[in-house]
Amino acid sequence: MIIECLDGGVVRLAEPNDFRSFKLVLHAGARPETQSWNGITLLDDRDALVSIDLIPTLDGRPDDASWEQAYAAMVAKAREHGWIDTDKNAIRAHIERPA
């Protein structure tokens, strides 16, 4: 699952059925210092926190119950591995910047 951040504050979901991979992709033109993405907190150049509640609201999300169940299972696994910030109710994501 990929959270894509684009110029103009656009955030969308790509590869929504890949529950084994989770990352935040900052595309060219998406400058974190000049934009604010509601529900996304950049921790440093490599890691971010993405609100658990944000992901199901993003464009690109399948609209079916099986996706909801699989997403809940992914969040539960992330919690087991310590990848959830309970204070912010967010999942830790690796940041990538495509060339």
N, C-alpha and C positions, 0 to 999 in steps of 0.2 A: 504494500500500500504506500502510495506516494502522496504527500501533501505538496502541491505545487504553488509557489508564490510568484506572482507575476507583477510587472510594472502596473501602477495604478491601484495597488491594494487588492488585486484579484487573487483569490485563493480557491483552488479546486482540488478534487480528488482524482488521482490517476491509479490505474491498476487496483481498483477497489476490492477485488477478490483475492489479492495476494496478502494473506494474513500472516505470512511467515517473514515478510520484510516490511520494515516501517522506517520511512525517512522523510525529511523535509528537503525539497529542492528549491533553491533560490535561483530563478532564471535571470538571464541578462536583463538589466534594466530594473530589477527588483532590488532596490537599495534599502537595506534595513535601517540605515541611519536617517532616511528621509520619509519612511513609511511606517505605518502602524497596522499590524494585522491583528484584529481582535481575536483573542484566544490563543495567540502564539507568542511565546517569550523566547527570545534568543539569549542563551546563557553565555555563549562565547562563539568563536568562529567554527566550532565543530559540533555543538549540541544546542538543542532547543527543547522547550516544553510546549506540547500541543494539547489544548484542552480536550478532555475526553468527550465533553458535550459538543464541541465544535464539529468533530469529524462527521457525525451523521447528518449535519446540516449542509455540508458542502456539495456543490455541483459535482456530478460524476458518481454520486453514491447510488447504488442500485436500490430500488424501492421494493424490497421484499423481506418477508419475515426471516428467511434463511440467512440473509446478510446480517440482520440484527443479531441473530443468535451467534453467528461466527464472529462478529465484532465483539460481542460480550465475552466470548471465550478468549479472544485475543487480549482483551483488557485484563481478564483474570490471569492469563499466563504472564503478561507484563508485570502484574502485581507480584506474582510469585518470584519473579526474577529481580525485583527491586527497581523496576523502571518506571514506577508511578510516583509522582510527587503528590502525596495525599493532601498537603496544604493547598495546593493549586488545582487539585483534581485533574492532573495532566500527565501525559505520557512523554517520556524522554525520547527524542528523535535525533538521529544523526543528520547533520546538514551536508548537503552536496551542492556544489556550484558547477553546472555544466559549462564546458568551454564554448 
